[in-house]
Amino acid sequence: MNEQRGLKFSTAGNLIIGMVGVMVAILSHSQAIMLDGVFNLIYFVTGLFTLKVARLVIRGDDERFPVGYGFFEPLINGIKGLMVLGISVMALIGAVEALLGGGRAISLGYATAYGFFAAVSCWSLALLTHRTANKTGSPLLRADAENWLVNGAISSAVLLAFLGVYLIQNTSYAYLTPYIDPLLVLTVVLISISVPIRMAWKALMELLNRAPSAEVVKSVEEVVAISLGDLPVVEAFVRVLQPGRTRIVSVHVVVPKEHPISSVGELDEIRTRTLKALQKLHDSTFVDVLFTEDRRWGAPLGSGD
């Protein structure tokens, strides 16, 4: 399965589970199920934009977007993270109010049936998107796979909680049943809130052009050093950005003043060799290799040179 089909399956799953969740929440009066349904509908709406972005990223750069559409990927993931975070905070406030107000009664039959349906659906979609993300290397599908894993865990916990209510409703602990639903909402939000925060933070850092991890930068620098091996390099300044799946590498090579350049084709040969080596490391890589005798054209401005 390719990226587009994987994203379509994930988006369709969000719509179906979201609509079923909202309907069952109305019938069962469960805010935990309403929260789950709204989450999925949010993912469905952002999923429609995700499908468009995935097609744009493949196109590469053009006159309107000279460095391509790679930055749209963290933008979409950031919006999704902020929307889920906002709903989570609202649900948290509602749960606290319900607990302080004596809880809320729910219809266990509808709630339990939904818990089973949602748990099976979410774990199935988590497996599907995880496999497709590994196969395609899509950061959009990786984000979806992570969301489905969290969603599956939450749905399973909700199902177990509703089954637990069945066990205590005719016992001396029956007075606790009105508190189960708001407690579930509270627990779900506290457990899962780190996911949208992490997603939004990572997206923000990519949009602000922060370099990827030190391991990624080091691996790029090692490949560049090997590609420039037969050139008398005084210094090489390597800059790496990675918005989404797109890796942008800029290399400023400082050569000795006395080094002879026979032709521009010789430099293009070095650029081609460097690009091919970097694309073996990461398929979606764009590279600029610039040559200079004066290190000030390549040195970071903050270095004081």
Long-range contacts (C-beta under 8 A, 24 or more apart in sequence): 1-128, 1-131, 1-132, 1-135, 2-132, 2-136, 3-54, 3-132, 3-136, 3-138, 3-140, 3-141, 4-51, 4-54, 4-55, 5-132, 6-128, 6-129, 6-132, 6-133, 6-136, 6-138, 6-141, 6-144, 7-47, 7-50, 7-51, 7-54, 7-138, 7-140, 7-141, 7-144, 8-51, 9-125, 9-128, 9-129, 10-43, 10-47, 10-125, 10-128, 10-129, 10-141, 10-144, 10-148, 11-43, 11-44, 11-47, 11-48, 11-50, 11-51, 13-40, 13-121, 13-125, 13-148, 14-40, 14-41, 14-43, 14-44, 14-47, 15-40, 15-41, 15-44, 16-121, 17-117, 17-118, 17-121, 17-122, 18-43, 18-44, 20-114, 20-117, 20-118, 21-114, 21-118, 24-110, 24-111, 24-113, 24-114, 27-107, 27-110, 28-106, 28-107, 28-108, 28-109, 28-110, 28-111, 28-114, 29-104, 29-105, 29-106, 29-107, 30-106, 30-107, 30-110, 30-111, 30-181, 31-91, 31-94, 31-95, 31-98, 31-104, 31-181, 31-182, 31-185, 32-111, 32-158, 32-181, 32-184, 32-185, 32-188, 33-111, 33-114, 33-115, 33-158, 35-87, 35-91, 35-185, 35-188, 35-189, 36-118, 36-151, 36-154, 36-155, 36-158, 36-188, 38-87, 39-84, 39-87, 39-151, 40-151, 42-80, 42-83, 42-84, 42-87, 43-80, 43-144, 43-147, 46-76, 46-79, 46-80, 46-83, 47-144, 49-76, 49-79, 50-76, 50-140, 50-144, 53-140, 54-138, 54-140, 57-244, 57-245, 57-246, 57-284, 61-286, 67-248, 67-286, 68-246, 68-286, 70-243, 70-244, 70-245, 70-246, 70-248, 70-284, 71-206, 71-207, 71-243, 71-244, 72-244, 73-139, 73-140, 73-206, 73-243, 73-244, 73-245, 73-246, 74-202, 74-203, 74-204, 74-206, 74-207, 74-243, 74-244, 75-203, 75-207, 76-140, 77-139, 77-140, 77-143, 77-199, 77-200, 77-202, 77-203, 77-244, 78-199, 78-200, 78-203, 78-204, 78-207, 80-143, 80-196, 80-199, 81-195, 81-196, 81-197, 81-198, 81-199, 81-200, 81-201, 81-203, 82-196, 82-200, 83-196, 84-195, 84-196, 84-199, 85-193, 85-196, 85-197, 85-200, 88-189, 88-192, 88-193, 88-196, 89-189, 91-185, 91-188, 91-189, 92-185, 92-186, 92-189, 92-190, 94-182, 94-185, 95-182, 95-183, 95-185, 95-186, 95-189, 96-182, 96-186, 98-181, 98-182, 98-185, 99-179, 99-182, 99-183, 99-186, 102-178, 103-177, 103-178, 103-179, 103-180, 103-181, 103-182, 104-178, 104-181, 104-182, 105-177, 105-178, 106-180, 106-181, 108-162, 108-165, 108-166, 108-169, 111-158, 111-162, 112-159, 112-162, 112-163, 112-166, 115-155, 115-158, 115-159, 115-162, 115-163, 116-159, 118-151, 118-155, 118-158, 118-159, 119-152, 119-155, 119-156, 119-158, 119-159, 121-155, 122-148, 122-151, 122-152, 122-154, 122-155, 123-148, 123-152, 123-156, 125-152, 126-151, 126-152, 137-245, 137-283, 138-245, 139-244, 139-245, 140-244, 143-199, 146-195, 146-199, 147-195, 150-192, 150-195, 153-191, 154-188, 154-191, 154-192, 157-184, 157-187, 157-188, 158-184, 158-188, 206-241, 206-242, 206-243, 206-244, 207-243, 209-241, 211-239, 211-240, 211-241, 212-240, 212-241, 212-242, 212-247, 216-240, 216-242, 216-247, 219-281, 220-247, 220-249, 220-278, 220-281, 223-274, 223-277, 223-278, 223-281, 224-249, 224-251, 224-274, 224-277, 224-278, 226-277, 227-270, 227-273, 227-274, 227-277, 228-253, 228-270, 228-274, 231-255, 231-259, 231-270, 232-256, 232-259, 234-295, 235-295, 235-298, 235-299, 236-298, 237-298, 237-299, 237-300, 245-284, 246-284, 246-285, 246-286, 247-278, 247-282, 247-284, 247-285, 247-286, 248-285, 248-286, 248-287, 249-278, 249-285, 249-286, 249-287, 249-288, 250-287, 250-288, 250-290, 251-287, 251-288, 251-289, 251-290, 252-290, 252-292, 252-297, 252-298, 252-299, 253-289, 253-290, 253-291, 253-292, 253-298, 254-292, 254-293, 254-294, 254-295, 254-298, 255-291, 255-292, 255-293, 256-293, 257-293, 261-291, 267-291
